[in-house]
Amino acid sequence: MQKIIERITSYLSIVAGALVASFSVICILIPNDAIDYGTAGIAIIINKLTGINLSLCVILIFIPFLIAGTWLLGKRFGARAFVGTLFYTIGLSVFEKIPFELNTEHFLAVTFGGAILGAGLAMILRSGGCIDGSEIFANILIKMIENKTGRNISMTSILIAFNAAVYLAVFLLINRNSALLSLLVYVVATSVINHFTDRFEAIKQVTIITKNPDELIKQIKKELNKTCTIMNSYGAIAGENKTLICYVTYFELQKMKEIISASEGTFSTVSTVEEILR
């Protein structure tokens, strides 16, 4: 029952975050000549240049990333991403029909809108969801690099490059003021997101203390295709046990938590890793 309640709560948080993010985009950012970042930003650019419905643009652009994310990160991630995107597009359609005007300077409005957008996205990310394809794209690249080289890298550089391309497109296709205001949105929103998710784009180190490591290692290998470092350890009360150390991305962390929760008698911690040297 507790797991069911937690799952329902996570979906409600994703829905709320998606509606908050869509409110910020439609009612604050776009009226003040700024746009969202990532694939949502691409959708807004297409909408501005062609006049195609914004919600339709968001869905069409995100569908390939949703399919790829479901294949890479599992059905539960796909379900959460689908729910988040569905309510994000519903929010875009609904808020387009609601009159709202923020009578203040563009700079203040965009800063405020970026903070609201970041809060909404943080709610989604903390609940294991996603409404932007750039994070999924980064995960795909990270997985490819890991499979070929064995290196674990963070998403930071990939996301910066992706969004730099988006803002360059805004600069060239729309206008430079819009590009600069949109860059401000990115800085404010990511600052808020990082505050509530402890830098979601960074590598996460999961440390697991358990007396029965074999099944955990098997599941981690099967579900995440990850290996673990195994160390002997000793608890003052529990006695001899094993300590497992594994490195995952933020989006893989949700599946790691599910694997750990299915194993009784474990104690685990999660920390953010700045860099892994080899």
HUJO-V990639 format. One record per backbone hydrogen bond with DSSP energy under -1.0 kcal/mol. CO is the residue of the C=O (numbers start at 0). NH is the residue of the N-H. E is the energy in kcal/mol with one decimal. If there is no record, write none. Layout:
[[CO NH E] [CO NH E]]
This chain:
[[0 4 -2.4] [1 5 -2.4] [2 6 -2.3] [3 7 -2.5] [4 8 -2.7] [5 9 -2.1] [6 10 -2.0] [7 11 -2.4] [8 12 -2.2] [9 13 -1.9] [10 14 -2.4] [11 15 -2.6] [12 16 -2.7] [13 17 -2.5] [14 18 -2.1] [15 19 -2.3] [16 20 -2.5] [17 21 -2.3] [18 22 -2.1] [19 23 -2.0] [20 24 -2.2] [21 25 -2.5] [22 26 -2.5] [23 27 -1.4] [23 28 -2.9] [24 29 -2.6] [28 33 -2.5] [29 32 -1.8] [37 41 -1.5] [38 42 -2.2] [39 43 -2.0] [40 44 -2.2] [41 45 -2.3] [42 46 -2.3] [43 47 -2.5] [44 48 -2.1] [45 49 -2.4] [46 50 -2.1] [52 56 -2.0] [53 57 -2.5] [54 58 -2.2] [55 59 -2.6] [56 60 -2.2] [57 61 -2.1] [58 62 -2.1] [61 65 -2.7] [62 66 -2.4] [63 67 -2.2] [64 68 -2.9] [65 69 -2.3] [66 70 -2.1] [67 71 -2.4] [68 72 -3.3] [69 73 -1.3] [73 77 -2.1] [74 78 -2.7] [75 79 -2.2] [76 80 -2.9] [77 81 -2.4] [78 82 -2.3] [79 83 -2.5] [80 84 -2.5] [81 85 -2.7] [82 86 -2.3] [83 87 -1.8] [84 88 -2.5] [85 89 -2.1] [86 90 -2.3] [87 91 -2.2] [88 92 -2.1] [89 93 -2.5] [90 94 -2.9] [91 95 -1.3] [93 96 -1.2] [101 103 -1.8] [104 108 -2.7] [105 109 -3.0] [106 110 -2.1] [107 111 -2.6] [108 112 -3.0] [109 113 -2.7] [110 114 -1.8] [111 115 -2.0] [112 116 -2.7] [113 117 -2.6] [114 118 -2.1] [115 119 -2.3] [116 120 -2.6] [117 121 -2.4] [118 122 -1.8] [119 123 -1.6] [120 124 -2.8] [121 125 -2.6] [123 128 -2.7] [124 127 -1.6] [132 136 -2.8] [133 137 -2.3] [134 138 -2.2] [135 139 -2.2] [136 140 -2.1] [137 141 -2.6] [138 142 -2.4] [139 143 -2.2] [140 144 -2.7] [141 145 -2.7] [142 146 -2.4] [143 147 -1.8] [144 148 -2.9] [145 149 -1.8] [154 158 -2.8] [155 159 -2.4] [156 160 -2.1] [157 161 -2.5] [158 162 -2.6] [159 163 -2.1] [160 164 -1.8] [161 165 -1.5] [162 166 -2.5] [163 167 -2.0] [164 168 -1.9] [165 169 -2.0] [166 170 -2.4] [167 171 -2.3] [168 172 -2.9] [169 173 -2.1] [174 178 -1.6] [175 179 -2.4] [176 180 -2.5] [177 181 -2.3] [178 182 -1.9] [179 183 -1.7] [180 184 -1.8] [181 185 -2.1] [182 186 -2.2] [183 187 -2.6] [184 188 -3.0] [185 189 -2.4] [186 190 -1.5] [187 191 -2.0] [188 192 -2.6] [189 193 -2.8] [190 194 -1.5] [191 195 -1.6] [192 196 -1.8] [193 197 -1.2] [193 198 -1.0] [198 201 -1.9] [200 154 -3.1] [202 272 -3.0] [203 247 -2.4] [204 270 -2.1] [205 245 -2.3] [206 268 -2.2] [207 243 -3.4] [208 266 -2.2] [209 241 -3.2] [212 216 -2.8] [213 217 -2.2] [214 218 -2.4] [215 219 -2.7] [216 220 -2.2] [217 221 -2.2] [218 222 -3.4] [219 223 -1.8] [219 225 -1.3] [228 244 -2.0] [230 242 -3.1] [232 240 -2.4] [234 238 -1.5] [238 234 -3.0] [240 232 -2.3] [241 209 -2.7] [242 230 -2.3] [243 207 -3.1] [244 228 -2.5] [245 205 -3.3] [247 203 -3.1] [248 252 -1.2] [251 255 -2.1] [252 256 -2.3] [253 257 -1.6] [254 258 -2.1] [255 259 -2.4] [256 260 -2.7] [257 261 -1.2] [259 262 -1.7] [266 208 -3.6] [268 206 -2.5] [270 204 -3.1]]
